[in-house]
Amino acid sequence: KFYLDSAILTASFFIFNAANFFYHFISARKLGPENYAVVASLFSLIYILSVGSNVIQTSIAKFTSTFYARKDFGKIKFLKNKALMRLFQYSLCLFLVYILISPLVALFLHIDLIPVIITGLLLLLILILPVNRGVMQGMQKFKRLGANLIFEGLTKLILVIILLSLGFSINGAIGAVILGVAAAFFISFERMNVKEKRMDTKEIYKYSYPVLLAMMSITTMYSLDVILVKHLLSSTEAGLYSAISLLGKIVFFAATAISLVMFSKVSELHAKNKKHRHILNKALMLSATIGAVLTLIYYFAAGFIVRIIFGSQYLSIIPLIWLFSVFMTFLSLSYILTIYNLSIGKKSFVYILMVFNVLQVIGMYLLANSLQAVIYFLSAFSVILLLTLFIFDKK
């Protein structure tokens, strides 16, 4: 059942990420390295803004899976409706705060203010969409969850083709993302024909704090590098690095699909006081296999891939792609361990992640004098992080 559900969600994530991939492919081709670097840096900002989204989906899925194991559907309905109302209020407040600080963001990234403001519109959506997706995940409705992801990805792809063709440039590329997320939200509702059963939401808030810190730490690890490269190196180098990052992140997002299945199943088994370690081992094996296969593909066929996808302007990145894939493979395994610990209620490992966040920023500022130096550092960084988490896990 684990492998079957993993296959369903991995296939859905593959289509979703393929749509994202072609979104970036079209953006990189149409906009060129310098303008594409702006889109990529804003995407890294989106990843960081979406930390709240990951926290909400993880927390909702955790409690939904527990109620699902007990067949307590009334509490699931109450949890969903309460969360949607409360989080929409928070979304409005966060959006207003973001608008106030957006000039500083634009100044730091050396880009115009308008695309930064447009990016902020996502804050109205990314805290409420994961509520519905978290319920789907917790109730193990992986086909429906996968279909929702596919719909978002394809909508975004179609819209970016249209908007860039109409000449909307960077604003059109970011606008396509926002409209895709909005469309996915409006089809994510599921009718539950049960009566609401009230519950104490304090436990959810208590659980959400370590989840927030863990998700923030991991998301920063695969997003902050693009932002810092945009800040520290030239616009052309930032554009080249964005292309490398795009290919490398395929490894990580494949592991994301596996972690969603693992989280729901481990949470259910943990709630029933049943053994669950074997699920972690399967998840690690699957993620490591995917990472190894993609790294080999990038090692032997990077030239072909770059020429087809990005064109001659990006040929200098060919020797670096497989090494960046190594970084993402080890980071994806760390992510699997992180999600497993969260699924069984462990919290103290979060401090390890936070220490490594600081080390990553210091290392980037000290060593980011070339693309090669950045990627060598990140590869070593990810290996040490995984070994540290394994040692903690054994203890």
C-alpha positions in Angstrom: 0.0 0.0 0.0 2.9 2.4 0.8 4.5 1.8 -2.6 1.2 2.0 -4.4 0.2 5.3 -2.8 3.8 6.6 -3.2 3.6 5.7 -6.9 0.3 7.6 -7.3 1.5 10.7 -5.6 5.0 10.6 -7.1 3.4 10.4 -10.6 1.1 13.4 -9.7 4.1 15.3 -8.4 6.0 14.3 -11.6 3.3 15.9 -13.8 3.0 18.9 -11.4 6.8 19.4 -11.5 7.0 18.8 -15.2 4.5 21.6 -15.6 6.6 23.8 -13.3 9.7 22.7 -15.3 8.2 23.8 -18.6 7.0 27.0 -16.9 10.6 27.8 -16.1 11.8 26.5 -19.5 9.5 28.9 -21.3 10.3 31.8 -18.9 14.1 31.2 -19.3 13.9 31.1 -23.1 11.5 34.1 -23.4 13.1 36.3 -20.8 16.9 35.6 -21.1 19.3 35.1 -18.2 19.0 38.5 -16.5 15.2 38.8 -16.5 14.9 35.1 -15.7 17.1 35.7 -12.7 14.5 38.1 -11.4 11.7 35.4 -11.8 13.9 32.8 -10.1 14.7 35.0 -7.1 11.0 35.8 -6.7 10.3 32.1 -6.8 12.8 31.6 -4.0 10.9 34.3 -2.1 7.7 32.4 -2.9 9.2 29.2 -1.5 10.1 31.0 1.8 6.6 32.6 1.9 5.1 29.2 1.4 6.8 27.9 4.6 3.5 28.8 6.3 1.7 26.7 3.7 3.9 23.7 4.5 3.4 24.1 8.2 -0.4 24.3 7.9 -0.7 21.3 5.6 1.6 19.3 7.8 -0.3 20.2 11.0 -3.8 19.7 9.4 -2.6 16.4 8.0 -1.2 15.2 11.3 -4.5 15.8 13.2 -6.7 14.7 10.4 -4.8 11.4 10.2 -5.3 10.9 13.9 -9.1 11.6 13.7 -9.3 9.5 10.6 -7.7 6.6 12.4 -10.5 6.9 15.0 -13.2 7.5 12.4 -14.0 10.8 14.0 -15.1 12.7 10.9 -17.0 15.4 12.8 -13.8 16.7 14.2 -12.2 16.7 10.8 -15.0 18.9 9.5 -14.7 21.3 12.4 -10.9 21.5 12.1 -11.2 22.3 8.4 -13.8 25.1 8.7 -12.2 26.7 11.8 -8.8 26.7 10.1 -10.1 28.3 6.9 -11.8 31.1 8.7 -8.9 31.9 11.0 -6.2 31.6 8.4 -8.0 33.9 5.9 -7.9 36.6 8.6 -4.2 36.0 9.1 -3.6 36.1 5.3 -5.0 39.6 5.1 -2.8 40.9 7.9 0.3 39.3 6.4 -0.5 40.8 3.0 -0.7 44.3 4.4 2.6 43.8 6.3 4.3 42.5 3.1 3.1 45.5 1.1 4.8 47.8 3.7 8.2 46.0 3.5 8.1 45.3 -0.3 10.3 48.3 -1.2 13.0 46.9 1.0 12.7 43.5 -0.7 13.0 45.1 -4.1 16.1 47.0 -3.0 17.8 43.9 -1.6 17.2 41.9 -4.8 18.0 44.8 -7.1 14.7 44.5 -9.0 11.6 46.7 -9.7 8.9 47.1 -7.1 5.8 46.0 -9.1 6.8 42.2 -9.5 7.6 42.1 -5.8 4.1 43.5 -4.9 2.5 41.0 -7.4 4.3 38.2 -5.7 2.7 39.3 -2.3 -0.8 38.5 -3.7 0.1 34.8 -3.0 -0.2 35.5 0.7 -3.9 35.7 0.3 -4.0 32.1 -0.9 -1.1 30.1 0.3 -2.3 29.9 3.9 -5.8 28.6 3.0 -5.2 26.2 0.1 -3.1 23.8 2.3 -6.0 23.4 4.7 -8.0 21.5 2.1 -4.9 19.7 0.9 -4.0 18.7 4.4 -7.4 17.2 4.9 -7.0 15.2 1.7 -3.5 14.1 2.8 -4.6 13.1 6.3 -7.5 11.1 5.0 -5.1 9.5 2.5 -7.0 10.7 -0.5 -3.9 10.8 -2.6 -5.6 10.6 -6.0 -7.7 13.7 -5.3 -4.6 15.5 -3.8 -2.6 14.6 -6.8 -5.3 15.7 -9.2 -5.4 19.1 -7.5 -1.6 19.5 -7.8 -1.8 18.6 -11.5 -4.6 21.1 -12.1 -2.5 23.9 -10.5 0.6 23.0 -12.5 -1.1 22.8 -15.9 -3.1 26.0 -15.3 0.1 27.9 -14.4 1.8 26.5 -17.5 -1.0 27.5 -19.9 -1.3 31.0 -18.4 2.5 31.7 -18.6 2.5 30.8 -22.3 -0.4 33.2 -22.9 0.8 36.1 -20.7 4.4 36.0 -22.0 3.1 35.8 -25.6 1.1 39.0 -24.9 4.3 40.8 -23.7 3.7 40.9 -19.9 7.3 39.7 -19.2 8.2 39.3 -15.5 4.8 40.4 -14.3 3.1 37.9 -16.5 5.3 35.1 -15.3 4.5 35.8 -11.7 0.9 36.5 -12.4 0.5 33.0 -13.9 1.6 31.5 -10.6 -0.9 33.4 -8.6 -3.8 32.5 -11.0 -2.8 28.9 -11.0 -2.9 28.7 -7.1 -6.2 30.5 -7.1 -7.7 28.0 -9.5 -6.4 25.1 -7.5 -8.0 26.5 -4.3 -11.4 26.9 -5.8 -11.6 23.3 -6.9 -10.1 21.9 -3.7 -13.3 21.9 -1.6 -14.8 18.6 -0.6 -18.3 18.2 0.8 -18.4 16.3 4.2 -21.9 15.2 5.1 -21.3 14.9 8.8 -22.1 17.2 11.7 -19.3 19.3 13.1 -17.8 18.1 16.4 -16.0 20.7 18.4 -12.5 20.1 19.6 -9.7 22.0 21.5 -7.4 23.6 18.9 -4.7 24.4 21.5 -2.9 21.1 20.7 -2.7 22.1 17.0 -1.0 25.4 17.8 1.3 23.6 20.2 2.3 21.1 17.5 2.6 23.8 14.8 5.5 25.7 16.4 8.2 23.0 15.9 6.7 22.3 12.5 7.1 26.0 11.6 10.7 26.0 12.7 11.5 22.7 10.9 9.8 23.7 7.6 11.4 27.2 7.7 14.8 25.7 8.2 14.5 23.1 5.3 12.9 25.6 2.9 15.6 28.2 3.6 18.2 25.6 2.8 17.0 25.1 -0.8 15.8 28.7 -1.4 18.2 31.1 0.3 21.1 30.1 -2.0 19.3 31.5 -5.1 18.5 34.8 -3.2 22.1 35.2 -1.9 23.6 34.4 -5.3 21.3 37.1 -6.8 22.5 39.5 -4.1 26.3 38.6 -4.1 27.1 37.8 -7.7 26.4 39.4 -11.1 23.0 39.2 -12.7 24.3 36.9 -15.4 25.8 34.5 -12.9 22.5 34.6 -10.9 20.6 33.6 -14.1 23.0 30.7 -14.7 22.7 29.5 -11.1 18.9 29.7 -11.3 19.0 27.3 -14.2 21.2 24.9 -12.3 18.9 25.2 -9.3 15.8 24.5 -11.4 17.2 21.1 -12.6 18.5 20.2 -9.2 15.3 20.8 -7.4 13.6 18.0 -9.4 15.4 15.6 -7.0 14.0 17.4 -3.9 10.4 17.7 -5.1 10.4 13.9 -5.9 11.2 13.3 -2.3 8.4 15.7 -1.2 5.8 13.4 -2.8 7.2 10.4 -0.9 7.3 12.3 2.4 3.6 13.2 2.1 2.6 9.5 1.9 5.1 8.6 4.6 3.8 11.3 7.0 0.2 10.2 6.7 0.9 6.5 7.2 3.4 7.0 10.0 1.0 9.4 11.8 -1.8 6.8 11.6 0.4 3.9 12.8 1.8 6.1 15.6 -1.8 7.0 16.7 -2.6 3.3 16.8 0.7 2.5 18.7 1.9 0.3 15.9 5.4 -0.1 14.4 6.3 2.5 11.8 10.1 2.6 11.4 9.9 0.4 8.3 8.0 3.2 6.5 10.9 5.5 7.1 13.4 3.0 5.7 11.3 2.6 2.5 11.0 6.3 2.1 14.7 6.8 2.4 15.4 4.1 0.0 13.0 5.5 -2.6 14.4 9.0 -2.3 18.0 7.9 -2.4 17.3 5.8 -5.6 15.6 8.7 -7.3 18.4 11.1 -6.4 21.1 8.6 -7.6 19.4 8.0 -10.9 18.9 11.8 -11.6 22.5 12.5 -10.6 23.8 9.9 -13.1 21.5 11.3 -15.8 22.9 14.8 -15.1 26.5 13.5 -15.1 26.3 11.8 -18.5 23.6 13.9 -20.3 23.8 17.4 -18.9 25.0 18.8 -22.2 22.1 17.4 -24.1 19.6 18.6 -21.4 21.0 22.2 -21.3 21.0 22.6 -25.1 17.5 21.4 -25.4 16.0 23.3 -22.5 17.9 26.5 -22.0 20.0 27.0 -25.2 23.5 28.1 -25.9 23.4 31.0 -23.4 23.6 28.4 -20.5 26.3 26.0 -21.7 28.8 27.0 -19.0 26.6 25.3 -16.3 27.0 21.8 -17.8 29.8 20.6 -15.4 28.0 21.9 -12.3 24.5 20.3 -12.6 25.3 16.8 -11.4 27.2 18.2 -8.3 24.2 20.4 -7.5 22.0 17.2 -7.8 24.2 15.6 -5.1 23.4 18.6 -2.8 19.7 18.2 -3.4 19.8 14.4 -3.0 21.4 14.6 0.5 19.1 17.5 1.4 16.0 15.4 0.3 17.1 12.6 2.6 17.4 15.1 5.5 13.9 16.3 4.6 12.6 12.7 4.8 14.1 12.4 8.3 12.6 15.7 9.3 9.1 14.8 8.2 9.4 11.4 10.0 10.4 13.0 13.2 7.5 15.5 12.9 5.0 12.6 12.2 5.8 11.0 15.6 6.0 14.2 17.6 9.7 14.7 18.0 10.9 18.3 18.4 14.4 18.7 19.7 16.0 17.9 16.3 14.7 21.3 15.1 17.6 23.0 16.8 20.1 21.1 14.7 18.4 22.5 11.5 18.5 26.0 12.9 22.2 25.8 13.6 22.8 24.6 10.0 20.8 27.5 8.7 23.3 29.9 10.3 26.2 27.9 9.0 24.8 28.0 5.5 24.4 31.8 5.5 28.0 32.3 6.9 29.4 29.8 4.4 27.6 31.5 1.5 28.9 35.0 2.4 32.5 33.7 2.9 32.7 31.4 -0.1 30.3 32.7 -2.7 32.9 34.2 -5.1 31.9 31.9 -8.0 29.2 29.4 -9.0 31.6 26.5 -8.5 32.5 27.6 -5.0 28.9 27.9 -4.0 28.0 24.4 -5.3 31.0 22.7 -3.7 30.2 24.3 -0.4 26.5 23.3 -0.6 27.3 19.7 -1.5 29.6 19.3 1.6 27.1 21.2 3.7 24.3 18.7 2.8 26.4 15.6 3.6 27.4 16.9 7.0 23.7 17.8 7.8 22.5 14.3 6.9 25.2 12.6 9.0 24.3 14.9 12.0 20.6 14.1 11.7 21.4 10.3 11.5 23.5 10.5 14.6 20.7 12.4 16.4 18.2 9.8 15.2 20.3 6.9 16.5 20.7 8.5 19.9 
